[in-house]
Amino acid sequence: MDRPDKPRLLNRLNRIEGQVRGIGRMIEEDRYCIDVLTQIQAVRAALAKVETEMLRDHLGHCIESAIVSGDREEQRKKAAELIQLLDRAR
């Protein structure tokens, strides 16, 4: 899929990657546990934002396209994919 927000999402992921490397350095330096945990929470929150953007895009394009197409098999397939994804998150 062609994503107009691709550069922005990649930029966010690159920042997250840097944060994760920073956490590794913090652990190597025996930094205070709460400081490390705070950074881990920040990474999780940043990943959740990327996930939300991807989900929003999937709903707004892929699932909407399946609905508009009228193709019941494609609609079922997209719904099943989404249900499977949400089930794995538990």
C-alpha positions in Angstrom: 0.0 0.0 0.0 1.2 3.5 -0.8 1.4 5.4 2.5 1.6 9.2 2.4 2.6 9.2 6.1 5.4 6.6 5.5 8.3 9.1 6.2 6.7 10.3 9.4 6.1 6.7 10.6 9.7 5.7 9.7 11.0 8.8 11.6 9.0 7.7 14.6 10.3 4.2 14.4 13.9 5.5 14.1 13.4 7.6 17.2 12.0 4.5 19.0 15.0 2.5 17.9 17.3 5.2 19.4 15.4 5.1 22.6 15.8 1.3 22.8 19.5 1.6 22.3 19.6 4.2 25.0 17.8 1.8 27.4 20.5 -0.7 26.7 23.2 1.8 27.5 21.3 2.7 30.7 21.4 -1.0 31.8 25.1 -1.3 30.9 25.7 1.8 33.1 23.7 0.3 36.0 21.3 3.3 36.0 18.6 3.6 38.5 15.8 1.0 37.9 13.0 3.6 37.9 14.8 5.7 35.2 15.2 2.6 33.0 11.5 1.6 33.6 10.4 5.1 32.7 12.2 4.9 29.4 10.7 1.5 28.7 7.3 2.9 29.3 8.1 5.8 26.9 9.1 3.3 24.2 5.9 1.2 24.7 3.8 4.4 24.5 5.6 5.5 21.3 5.1 2.0 19.7 1.4 2.2 20.7 1.1 5.5 18.8 2.6 3.9 15.7 0.3 0.9 16.1 -2.7 3.2 16.4 -1.7 5.1 13.2 -1.3 1.8 11.3 -4.7 0.5 12.6 -6.4 3.8 11.7 -4.9 3.6 8.2 -6.0 -0.1 7.8 -9.5 0.7 8.8 -9.7 3.8 6.6 -8.3 2.2 3.5 -8.1 -1.6 3.5 -11.3 -2.4 5.3 -13.2 0.6 3.8 -12.2 -0.6 0.3 -13.5 -4.1 1.1 -16.8 -2.7 2.2 -17.2 -0.4 -0.7 -16.2 -3.2 -3.2 -19.3 -5.2 -2.1 -17.1 -8.3 -2.2 -18.4 -10.3 0.7 -15.5 -12.7 0.7 -13.0 -9.8 0.9 -15.0 -8.2 3.7 -15.0 -11.5 5.7 -11.2 -11.8 5.1 -10.5 -8.3 6.3 -12.7 -8.7 9.3 -11.1 -12.0 10.2 -7.6 -10.5 9.9 -8.6 -7.7 12.3 -10.1 -10.1 14.8 -7.1 -12.3 14.7 -4.8 -9.3 15.2 -6.9 -8.0 18.2 -7.0 -11.6 19.7 -3.2 -11.8 19.6 -3.0 -8.6 21.6 -4.6 -10.2 24.6 
